[in-house]
Amino acid sequence: MKTLEEVLKDWEAVIGLEVHAELTTLNTKMFCGCKLEFGAEPNTHTCPVCLGLPGALPVPNKAAIESIVLAGLATNCDIEKHSMFYRKNYMYPDMSKNFQTTQGPVAFCMRGHLDLDVDGPGAKERIDLGGLEVGESRGNVTRTEDGYVAHVGITRIHMEEDAGKMVHIGGGEGRIAGATHSLVDYNRAGTPLIELVTEPELRTPEEARLFMQKLRQIYLAIGISDCSMEEGSLRCDGNVSLRRRGETKFGTKTELKNMNSFKNLHDGLAYEICRQAEVLEEGGIIYQETRHWDPSAKRTIVMRVKETADDYRLFPEPDLAPYDLSDEFIEGVRAKLPELPDQKAKRFEADFGLSAYDARHLVEHRVTSAFFEEGMKAAADVKLAKPLANLVINDITARMNADESFDLEASPLTPARAVELVKMTAEDVISSKQGKEVFSAVIDEDKDPAAIVEERCMKQVSDTGAIEAVVDGVIAANPDEVARYKEGNTKLIGFFVGQCMKEMRGQGNPKVINQILAKKLG
């Protein structure tokens, strides 16, 4: 099978996403008063409405409607004042009423968009940007210095209820394959769920990953969901088809179901793109079907032939009246919009002089952006913004990624301690290498950076007189190396710095040592 890079030279991928988010910050379900609680004992939060018992009537959750309107406003959608619910029918083993209450062609939120900043290695997946200068646009992309910005349309965000949960007994990894029997937990049935559907305007797995990541940031910022991909409150279906470069007609798409991590979304789409290319290049046919991504085997597996809209037999929900949202209601929700990640990033650029890259990466996580902001309040010095941003983006984020149990908000590394650390490094009290050692020690030992530096005798010597005496001694002790350096072997400067640091037991300021050596050696 060809690599993704090889495939994308001849084929263009057409990708659309369907992102489902449970409104976990609400107290009750969508159409009844049952409590929302993840991990509760099975079938303890149910009632005649969410079990679909005869004669039970749904009552809509106003807070859920506010949440979806908030999501629409945060993603640049038009809010439709007039919409209604439908019944979506097919075999639901985990929905006892055997239909799902959802919205039809007109949803609460329509015609939105998000702009994706694509840079770094991921930008290389987009190979059709040749000839574009910085600031120039082609299609839905605009070239930037570090990559490009992709403008991705959002078709709609609609409201629906979630199904229950199937528990398969006896199969591998809890899957239905090989299971001896299955159980149903109806606690999740009726949970308010919003589904965002993009236009088919994504062209690479990296763009899909970034879209999902950015949407999660927004949902967390507006506080409508905990967005836990591990627990299933945020999940994504990826639709992908291929067409020859230069063609405009869509190919036959396949759907990757319930992708529960950014990496799985990227890797699953990348594999499916390569698989479809191999089938087409061998003269085969792509079938419209739903496939499952197996991260262990690193391949997709057929689940079922994809249903069409006709198979759902959608018809208006007779037990719910159509909705008419007032201007007053919509503006009341708009007033609740907090500062969104893009807005925060722009403010970080303006207030602290950060690059767009640094600002964007700081706001990737709520905890890191809040940590940085608290740190800058403690610093009261804009000159420390860049080193503090570097600490957050590189060291803190690396720690969070490497250790899932690491809780920055509860850790001994407070914003004030972080500022103290970067200030000591910026003022050459300690070296950058020592700074990393102190960073780990603060977290592991719950001590202030200054105390750690004092205990470990880490303070750098920057006194030029003391350093000059050491440099003179090292030069005098190594005449052969001095001669080779003056003959043009300038790489020996590292040797001299090392000898000086050895003489000073690692406490010499490398910057000052380099300056004095350069002067002495000519």
MARDOPA-922954 format. One line per field, with one value per residue (C-alpha): x, y, z; residue number from 1; residue in one letter. Coordinates in steps of 0.02 Angstrom, whole numbers. Layout:
N
c1 c(X|...) .
c2 c(Y|...) .
c3 c(Z|...) .
k c(NUM|...) .
r c(A|...) .
END
This chain:
522
c1 c(0|65|102|-16|109|119|-70|-106|5|-123|-283|-378|-465|-637|-673|-824|-849|-998|-951|-1064|-1054|-1155|-1213|-1139|-1143|-1333|-1423|-1559|-1593|-1664|-1848|-1868|-1810|-1691|-1520|-1367|-1225|-1079|-1031|-1190|-1254|-1337|-1519|-1535|-1577|-1726|-1911|-2061|-2008|-1828|-1882|-2015|-2160|-2335|-2421|-2262|-2241|-2076|-2047|-1900|-1754|-1739|-1559|-1512|-1585|-1483|-1327|-1346|-1381|-1223|-1127|-1197|-1150|-974|-950|-1016|-1183|-1346|-1476|-1638|-1790|-1908|-1865|-1939|-1900|-1921|-1921|-1775|-1816|-1704|-1656|-1589|-1543|-1495|-1648|-1805|-1928|-1835|-1825|-1720|-1791|-1684|-1695|-1729|-1664|-1680|-1584|-1563|-1392|-1355|-1217|-1068|-880|-714|-542|-400|-218|-117|72|220|236|47|44|146|-5|-83|18|-88|-23|118|139|40|127|99|-71|-136|-289|-346|-512|-540|-356|-244|-55|36|219|212|81|-96|-269|-413|-590|-706|-894|-1017|-1179|-1276|-1277|-1433|-1504|-1544|-1548|-1413|-1445|-1406|-1250|-1221|-1109|-1042|-991|-861|-790|-616|-595|-781|-828|-976|-864|-850|-967|-1079|-1215|-1249|-1324|-1406|-1384|-1519|-1443|-1373|-1532|-1608|-1449|-1451|-1331|-1281|-1211|-1106|-1095|-959|-960|-849|-709|-573|-435|-310|-315|-220|-357|-486|-385|-364|-549|-597|-468|-524|-707|-666|-577|-732|-854|-746|-733|-922|-948|-1077|-985|-837|-786|-711|-665|-615|-788|-879|-953|-862|-845|-827|-879|-766|-832|-700|-695|-564|-560|-420|-334|-417|-587|-738|-860|-865|-817|-908|-880|-852|-886|-768|-879|-852|-672|-628|-460|-375|-240|-365|-460|-301|-232|-399|-429|-250|-268|-438|-371|-228|-346|-469|-327|-263|-437|-468|-297|-324|-490|-598|-756|-778|-942|-1038|-1016|-978|-807|-723|-544|-443|-294|-208|-211|-197|-331|-516|-644|-817|-959|-1113|-1176|-1219|-1400|-1472|-1587|-1737|-1697|-1727|-1909|-1898|-2063|-2112|-2117|-2304|-2275|-2169|-2228|-2117|-1995|-2003|-1851|-1872|-1742|-1741|-1699|-1557|-1481|-1494|-1389|-1267|-1236|-1171|-1033|-862|-697|-666|-496|-463|-506|-394|-250|-267|-267|-110|-26|-79|-50|109|192|183|191|31|107|143|-26|-119|-31|-57|-245|-252|-294|-397|-278|-122|-198|-262|-93|-1|-120|-104|84|89|-13|117|262|200|336|295|477|444|298|403|505|348|256|402|393|206|209|362|391|218|128|258|229|40|58|180|84|-106|-120|-28|-151|-73|-201|-167|20|157|204|103|104|208|339|344|377|515|594|591|654|805|843|819|936|1068|1057|1043|1066|923|981|977|805|735|808|730|564|555|614|479|345|424|480|353|485|516|641|756|765|807|943|1018|1013|1096|1223|1164|1191|1293|1451|1441|1584|1695|1850|1829|1785|1931|2052|1982|1987|2171|2213|2123|2208|2379|2349|2300|2426|2401|2213|2241|2355|2227|2088|2189|2224|2038|1966|1838|1734|1861|1770|1656|1808|1868|1694|1683|1852|1803|1638|1732|1849|1700|1603|1465|1427|1506|1393|1416|1368|1503|1629|1598|1619|1784|1852|1809|1902|2053|2072|2053) .
c2 c(0|174|304|450|569|462|443|629|670|591|591|724|672|744|736|785|763|727|774|719|803|757|908|836|999|991|911|814|724|802|758|699|738|591|636|643|548|458|294|269|94|27|72|180|342|294|334|299|439|385|202|242|168|189|353|441|616|711|884|979|1038|1227|1229|1107|1226|1368|1259|1219|1402|1447|1319|1391|1569|1513|1430|1575|1492|1574|1535|1474|1540|1408|1222|1059|882|722|536|442|257|105|-41|29|-116|16|129|42|152|103|279|431|606|721|874|870|973|1138|1136|1264|1313|1326|1389|1415|1400|1381|1436|1314|1366|1224|1230|1119|944|928|1068|959|844|984|973|1085|1252|1270|1446|1528|1676|1724|1806|1733|1621|1475|1391|1386|1406|1557|1540|1595|1604|1441|1348|1397|1439|1328|1399|1253|1271|1200|1138|1132|1089|994|929|747|621|492|306|191|86|-93|-199|-353|-500|-626|-535|-463|-285|-274|-286|-380|-494|-658|-602|-735|-611|-423|-313|-142|7|139|273|365|349|521|617|784|771|898|845|962|920|1001|1038|915|1044|958|888|805|699|838|965|844|821|1009|1041|915|986|1165|1120|1035|1194|1296|1178|1177|1366|1391|1256|1145|978|897|836|675|572|428|422|449|622|684|571|592|504|539|529|515|489|509|591|616|783|910|824|903|757|671|489|359|392|277|323|291|273|336|395|429|517|647|522|387|511|561|385|308|435|418|229|240|363|244|94|177|231|52|-16|115|97|-91|-62|-103|-19|82|40|161|78|109|51|30|87|-42|51|-111|-184|-9|-42|-13|-153|-158|-141|-124|-58|124|172|315|452|357|210|319|357|529|610|754|711|717|740|899|1066|1162|1287|1475|1555|1740|1874|1904|1721|1719|1883|1820|1670|1779|1881|1722|1695|1697|1743|1608|1528|1628|1790|1745|1704|1873|1959|1866|1927|2107|2116|2013|2028|1840|1763|1693|1519|1537|1617|1481|1341|1423|1420|1238|1191|1292|1251|1308|1473|1509|1461|1577|1721|1701|1693|1856|1940|1881|1932|2108|2114|2087|2038|1873|1830|1738|1631|1592|1544|1430|1346|1316|1260|1148|1086|1091|1024|886|837|835|727|606|585|577|586|753|889|1059|1152|1043|1024|1109|1209|1367|1513|1613|1476|1462|1648|1636|1495|1582|1742|1652|1579|1744|1831|1694|1641|1465|1393|1333|1154|1183|1262|1097|1010|1139|1124|938|962|1092|967|815|898|1039|1172|1348|1362|1474|1345|1206|1311|1352|1171|1105|1247|1284|1472|1520|1622|1771|1873|1912|1925|1752|1676|1762|1684|1511|1542|1596|1437|1324|1410|1394|1209|1165|1244|1111|1139|1328|1310|1200|1323|1467|1364|1359|1217|1330|1180|1164|1308|1174|1087|1248|1287|1111|1126|1293|1223|1075|1191|1289|1132|1172|1342|1453|1554|1475|1636|1737|1596|1593|1781|1784|1632|1712|1868|1777|1654|1789) .
c3 c(0|-45|87|115|36|-121|-134|-115|-264|-380|-277|-183|-23|14|200|303|489|600|778|921|1091|1244|1345|1504|1603|1611|1757|1666|1503|1345|1362|1542|1718|1738|1809|1697|1780|1700|1781|1883|1916|1756|1728|1884|1792|1685|1676|1562|1442|1408|1408|1278|1375|1300|1344|1406|1332|1308|1383|1304|1410|1390|1453|1314|1183|1259|1247|1063|1021|1119|1016|856|901|950|779|674|633|587|721|644|736|664|674|732|790|690|724|649|633|625|733|897|1013|1144|1122|1185|1090|930|858|895|919|813|702|516|370|466|630|768|697|510|394|510|488|578|518|547|566|491|515|555|482|463|334|216|191|86|-75|-187|-123|-250|-317|-177|-96|85|98|-66|-71|-175|-143|44|95|123|129|287|333|431|327|284|351|295|298|337|320|447|369|532|716|763|926|959|1100|1131|1134|1279|1297|1242|1353|1262|1370|1315|1163|1146|1214|1249|1064|994|892|988|1128|1206|1253|1269|1404|1387|1503|1471|1584|1432|1329|1311|1351|1257|1112|980|812|705|520|415|231|132|130|230|120|237|396|484|443|513|672|695|665|799|918|891|912|1077|1136|1094|1179|1336|1333|1325|1456|1372|1386|1472|1298|1365|1215|1328|1408|1243|1276|1121|969|783|623|474|295|159|-29|-164|-334|-458|-441|-554|-550|-465|-452|-282|-265|-161|24|170|351|496|649|826|821|1003|994|885|838|791|683|591|573|525|387|325|312|227|99|57|54|-64|-180|-188|-229|-364|-444|-457|-545|-395|-328|-169|-82|28|196|378|435|603|637|732|810|859|684|607|477|445|449|369|495|385|219|247|263|159|220|151|265|418|372|451|496|613|797|839|1026|1010|940|817|893|875|955|995|964|1151|1185|1056|1118|1297|1249|1151|1309|1393|1265|1352|1270|1139|1105|945|1034|1180|1063|977|1147|1198|1039|1070|1258|1274|1104|1072|900|825|841|1028|1065|971|1062|1232|1210|1154|1334|1456|1598|1504|1446|1622|1695|1576|1611|1800|1779|1683|1820|1946|1834|1797|1663|1480|1447|1535|1419|1290|1414|1514|1354|1307|1477|1459|1277|1290|1467|1544|1391|1373|1555|1528|1372|1453|1616|1603|1793|1799|1853|1822|1927|2079|2053|2157|2001|2031|1908|2033|2044|1855|1841|1972|1871|1703|1783|1856|1685|1595|1718|1696|1878|1809|1635|1525|1555|1742|1720|1660|1812|1928|1835|1873|2052|2089|2038|2121|2284|2305|2336|2272|2128|2231|2370|2247|2164|2335|2396|2239|2225|2050|2043|1892|1912|1795|1872|1722|1829|1903|1734|1647|1770|1733|1544|1554|1648|1522|1374|1456|1493|1313|1192|1056|1051|1048|896|804|843|772|616|582|685|770|828|970|1057|1130|1204|1288|1357|1427|1513|1589|1651|1726|1819|1885|1932|1810|1887|1757|1645|1472|1385|1474|1453|1265|1253|1347|1253|1085|1137|1206|1062|932) .
k c(1|2|3|4|5|6|7|8|9|10|11|12|13|14|15|16|17|18|19|20|21|22|23|24|25|26|27|28|29|30|31|32|33|34|35|36|37|38|39|40|41|42|43|44|45|46|47|48|49|50|51|52|53|54|55|56|57|58|59|60|61|62|63|64|65|66|67|68|69|70|71|72|73|74|75|76|77|78|79|80|81|82|83|84|85|86|87|88|89|90|91|92|93|94|95|96|97|98|99|100|101|102|103|104|105|106|107|108|109|110|111|112|113|114|115|116|117|118|119|120|121|122|123|124|125|126|127|128|129|130|131|132|133|134|135|136|137|138|139|140|141|142|143|144|145|146|147|148|149|150|151|152|153|154|155|156|157|158|159|160|161|162|163|164|165|166|167|168|169|170|171|172|173|174|175|176|177|178|179|180|181|182|183|184|185|186|187|188|189|190|191|192|193|194|195|196|197|198|199|200|201|202|203|204|205|206|207|208|209|210|211|212|213|214|215|216|217|218|219|220|221|222|223|224|225|226|227|228|229|230|231|232|233|234|235|236|237|238|239|240|241|242|243|244|245|246|247|248|249|250|251|252|253|254|255|256|257|258|259|260|261|262|263|264|265|266|267|268|269|270|271|272|273|274|275|276|277|278|279|280|281|282|283|284|285|286|287|288|289|290|291|292|293|294|295|296|297|298|299|300|301|302|303|304|305|306|307|308|309|310|311|312|313|314|315|316|317|318|319|320|321|322|323|324|325|326|327|328|329|330|331|332|333|334|335|336|337|338|339|340|341|342|343|344|345|346|347|348|349|350|351|352|353|354|355|356|357|358|359|360|361|362|363|364|365|366|367|368|369|370|371|372|373|374|375|376|377|378|379|380|381|382|383|384|385|386|387|388|389|390|391|392|393|394|395|396|397|398|399|400|401|402|403|404|405|406|407|408|409|410|411|412|413|414|415|416|417|418|419|420|421|422|423|424|425|426|427|428|429|430|431|432|433|434|435|436|437|438|439|440|441|442|443|444|445|446|447|448|449|450|451|452|453|454|455|456|457|458|459|460|461|462|463|464|465|466|467|468|469|470|471|472|473|474|475|476|477|478|479|480|481|482|483|484|485|486|487|488|489|490|491|492|493|494|495|496|497|498|499|500|501|502|503|504|505|506|507|508|509|510|511|512|513|514|515|516|517|518|519|520|521|522) .
r c(M|K|T|L|E|E|V|L|K|D|W|E|A|V|I|G|L|E|V|H|A|E|L|T|T|L|N|T|K|M|F|C|G|C|K|L|E|F|G|A|E|P|N|T|H|T|C|P|V|C|L|G|L|P|G|A|L|P|V|P|N|K|A|A|I|E|S|I|V|L|A|G|L|A|T|N|C|D|I|E|K|H|S|M|F|Y|R|K|N|Y|M|Y|P|D|M|S|K|N|F|Q|T|T|Q|G|P|V|A|F|C|M|R|G|H|L|D|L|D|V|D|G|P|G|A|K|E|R|I|D|L|G|G|L|E|V|G|E|S|R|G|N|V|T|R|T|E|D|G|Y|V|A|H|V|G|I|T|R|I|H|M|E|E|D|A|G|K|M|V|H|I|G|G|G|E|G|R|I|A|G|A|T|H|S|L|V|D|Y|N|R|A|G|T|P|L|I|E|L|V|T|E|P|E|L|R|T|P|E|E|A|R|L|F|M|Q|K|L|R|Q|I|Y|L|A|I|G|I|S|D|C|S|M|E|E|G|S|L|R|C|D|G|N|V|S|L|R|R|R|G|E|T|K|F|G|T|K|T|E|L|K|N|M|N|S|F|K|N|L|H|D|G|L|A|Y|E|I|C|R|Q|A|E|V|L|E|E|G|G|I|I|Y|Q|E|T|R|H|W|D|P|S|A|K|R|T|I|V|M|R|V|K|E|T|A|D|D|Y|R|L|F|P|E|P|D|L|A|P|Y|D|L|S|D|E|F|I|E|G|V|R|A|K|L|P|E|L|P|D|Q|K|A|K|R|F|E|A|D|F|G|L|S|A|Y|D|A|R|H|L|V|E|H|R|V|T|S|A|F|F|E|E|G|M|K|A|A|A|D|V|K|L|A|K|P|L|A|N|L|V|I|N|D|I|T|A|R|M|N|A|D|E|S|F|D|L|E|A|S|P|L|T|P|A|R|A|V|E|L|V|K|M|T|A|E|D|V|I|S|S|K|Q|G|K|E|V|F|S|A|V|I|D|E|D|K|D|P|A|A|I|V|E|E|R|C|M|K|Q|V|S|D|T|G|A|I|E|A|V|V|D|G|V|I|A|A|N|P|D|E|V|A|R|Y|K|E|G|N|T|K|L|I|G|F|F|V|G|Q|C|M|K|E|M|R|G|Q|G|N|P|K|V|I|N|Q|I|L|A|K|K|L|G) .
END
